[in-house]
Amino acid sequence: MQTAVAQSSKAREAMSFLILSVFIWPVIAVGFVAVYGFAFWIFFILSGPPGPA
């Protein structure tokens, strides 16, 4: 009985790892880069393009 529970737990842990590493973290990383770029875009709209002052 214990080995069936342990194997079920290991399978669930492996599936959780795959979902996190393949789907969730890449979406978070792309979202972070998008927000960072959007923040710079808004900053340059408000402050003007970089260059000599």
C-alpha positions as CSV (number, residue, x, y, z in Angstrom):
1,M,0.0,0.0,0.0
2,Q,2.8,2.4,0.8
3,T,4.6,1.9,-2.5
4,A,1.4,2.7,-4.4
5,V,0.9,6.0,-2.5
6,A,4.6,6.8,-2.9
7,Q,4.5,6.2,-6.7
8,S,1.3,8.3,-7.0
9,S,3.0,11.1,-5.1
10,K,6.1,10.9,-7.3
11,A,3.9,11.0,-10.4
12,R,2.0,14.0,-9.1
13,E,5.2,15.7,-8.2
14,A,6.7,15.1,-11.7
15,M,3.6,16.3,-13.4
16,S,3.6,19.5,-11.2
17,F,7.2,20.1,-12.1
18,L,6.6,19.7,-15.8
19,I,3.6,22.0,-15.7
20,L,5.6,24.7,-13.8
21,S,8.7,24.4,-15.9
22,V,7.1,24.1,-19.3
23,F,4.0,26.3,-19.0
24,I,3.8,28.6,-16.0
25,W,7.4,30.0,-15.7
26,P,7.8,30.8,-19.4
27,V,4.5,32.7,-19.3
28,I,5.6,34.6,-16.2
29,A,9.0,35.4,-17.9
30,V,7.4,36.7,-21.1
31,G,4.9,38.7,-19.1
32,F,7.7,40.3,-17.0
33,V,9.7,41.3,-20.1
34,A,6.5,42.7,-21.7
35,V,5.7,44.8,-18.6
36,Y,9.3,46.0,-18.4
37,G,9.2,47.1,-22.1
38,F,5.8,48.7,-21.7
39,A,7.2,50.7,-18.7
40,F,10.1,52.0,-20.7
41,W,7.8,52.8,-23.6
42,I,5.5,54.9,-21.3
43,F,8.6,56.5,-19.7
44,F,9.9,57.6,-23.0
45,I,6.5,58.9,-24.1
46,L,6.4,61.1,-21.0
47,S,10.0,62.2,-20.9
48,G,11.0,62.3,-24.5
49,P,13.5,60.2,-26.4
50,P,17.0,59.8,-25.1
51,G,19.7,62.2,-26.4
52,P,21.6,65.3,-25.6
53,A,19.7,67.5,-23.2
